[in-house]
Amino acid sequence: MPLHLQPIPRDQHLAFVAGRSSVSHMQVPSWGEVKPDWRAESLGWFDGEQGGGQLVGVGLVLYRPLPKVKRYLAYLPEGPLIDWHAPDLCERWLDPMLAYLKRQGAFSVKMGPPLVVRRWSADAVKAAIADPAARRLRDAEPTSCEQGALDIADRLRRTGWRQTEPGGEEGFAAGQPRYVCQVPFAGRSLDDLHRGLNQQWRRNIKKAEKAGVKVERGGYEDLPVFHELYAETAERDRFLPRPLPYFQRMWTALTAEHPDRMRLYLAHHDGDTLAAATMLTVGDHVWYSYGASTSRKREVQPNNALQWRMMTDAHELGASVYDFRGITDTLEESNPLLGLLRFKVGAGGEAVEYLGEWDFPLNRLLHKALDLYMARR
């Protein structure tokens, strides 16, 4: 029998999340409050009669209206939290979701199955960068490959889902990175993690310590200092920065849900704030979320000191993974993002490929209109 879906209260959503070891920070109720341009709804999958039964899955859905039309893009970022390996995944889990969202006025559904497809160890990434024949990560032999995730991708395609490439986060281009860098923490001591850093990282951490760099936790009142550095970073790296109220709203929403859901760290040297970063935690999964730094005093290596403090605190929290988030899958030296990949992998991180994001057009005409709208933008 297909499962049935219905809206669930916040506390029921959070209780389900609390029973899982790893849940995306974009699948907790507070994330809906971070995105005021989207209407948020917590959905529950129930095994049993309508209005009863056991809660077996949840999802945070964000609805975004199509301009001038009362129809919505329904988006489940890095979700939903369901049994992705169920043999009747589409019929029992996803088809009821599509039917429910269509009744809510959705013309298209976008989701991000939280499934890992391939992993490349730090050594494998380093070898791939040095290999002139490898232009992308996929050209390099992965350290591990999950056939089950590939089988799920085939099932999604056969039932009408379309795999999409990640995009920006403005407007409807609500894509999340398919490739990320993660440092595995499970079963490892802090000494193990330190030994996992490459030589340059260990040298820079020692250099920062010798220079007197101090890393401290900040609070809501320190967000303007973070944002000043973030705006400088955006200008230097040529990306569009989010406004300060976005981070203030994020802090208020996430820390109200759990006091450790979001943290802010700042690296100081002789009274000068040189770098800052935000850290998010759900269960035993910790993310480095947003980073910022000035071009001043780079020789004292504040970024390495900042990240090492965050990794140390994440380990103390009992994290099983420290997630550096998005990386480029391009290995060419001409790509300016290659330096960021080297930095993250240098911390002992492995490159991880997720299944990516998938669209299901419920109204093909409106879905095509959205594609045209985004192409013009």
Buried (B, 14 or more C-beta within 10 A) or exposed (E): EBBBBEEBEEEBBBEBBEEBEBBBBBBBBBBBBBBEEBBBBBBBBBBEEEEEBEBBBBBBBBBBBBEEEEBBBBBBBBBBBBBBEBEEBBBBBBBBBBEBBBEBBBBBBBBBBBBBBBBBBBEBBBBBBEEEEBBEBBEBEBBEBBEEBEEBBEEBEEBBBBEBEBBEBEBBEBBBBBBBBBBBBEEBEEEEBBEBBBEEBBEBBEBBBEBEBBBEEBEEEBBEBBBBBBBBBBEEEEEEBBEBEBBBBBBBBBBEBBEBBBBBBBBBBEEEBBBBBBBBBBBBBBBBBBBBBBEEBEEBBBBBBBBBBBBBBBBEBEBBBBBBBBBBBBBEEEBEBBEBBBBBBBBBBBBBBBBBBBBBBBBEEBBEBBBEEEEEE
